[in-house]
């Protein structure tokens, strides 16, 4: 790493995403960092945290190259399909 600003942002984002994962699964998985939860959930938390850290304001961003304009992303806007598939394995559902 080595970038203090990026590390500070990551330390703020990861707990938010971890709380969202706990809430989504309704599972009290143990651990307070992505490294201390089950491996696949940790990967989901890290991937979603990276999206949120890349765009902490969560606004759509566009980039212009010449006369072309393209959407670069909007950060974390919910779980991706792959992330949901992993989280569903741990989700507690109502009977």
N, C-alpha and C positions, 0 to 999 in steps of 0.2 A: 504494500500500500504506500505509505510514506507521505500521503497528502493529508495534513491535519484537518483541513476543512471537510474533505470527503469522509474521513473517519468520524468526525463529529456528527455529520449529517447521518451517516449510517447508524451511529449509536442512538440517534433519536428516532429513526424510521423503523428499525428492526422491532422494537417493543410494540409499536403500533400494529404492524403486520402480524406479530405473534398473537396479540390480543384478538385481532380479527380472525385468525385461524382457530384459536380456542373457541371463540364465539360461534363460528361457522360449524365446527365439529360438535359443539356441546360436549366436549370431552376435556376432562381436566388433566391433559397430558402434563407430565412433570418436566420441569426445566424452565429456565428463564433466559436462555440464549438459544439461537438456532442449533448450536452444536450439541445441546443437551436434550433435545427432543428426538423422537424417532427419525432416522435418516431421511426418509422420504418427505416427512413434514418439514424438516429442516431445509431441504432443498426448495420446497415451495416457498417457505418464508424468505429465504435468501433471494430467490428469483423475483418475488413480488416486491421485496424491499429494494432491489436494484431498480425496478421500474419506478417506484415511488421516489427514490433518491435522485434518479435522472431528471425528474420533473416534480419537485416538491410542491409547486403551486397547483398541480393537477389541471393545468389549462392546456388546450390544444396548441400545438406548436407547428409552425409551417416553415419551410426553408425554400428560398428562391435560388434557382440556378439559371441565370440568363432570364429567358421569358417563361420558364417552367416553374411552377410552384407545387410543392408536394407536402403532404402531411407527414411530419416526422414522428409524431406520437403525442399521447396525452397522459403518459405516466400510468399509474395504477388506477384502473377504473373497475376493479373487481377481479375475481379469479379467472384465469384462462381455463380453457376446457381441460387441459392436462392437469393443471393445479386442482381443479374441482374433482377430477377422477381420483387423485391421490387423497384429497381431504374426505371424499365420500367413504373411503375405506375405514376412516376413523369416526365418522359422523354417527352420533346417537340419534335415532329417529323415534318419534312418538309411536306407541303401540296402538 
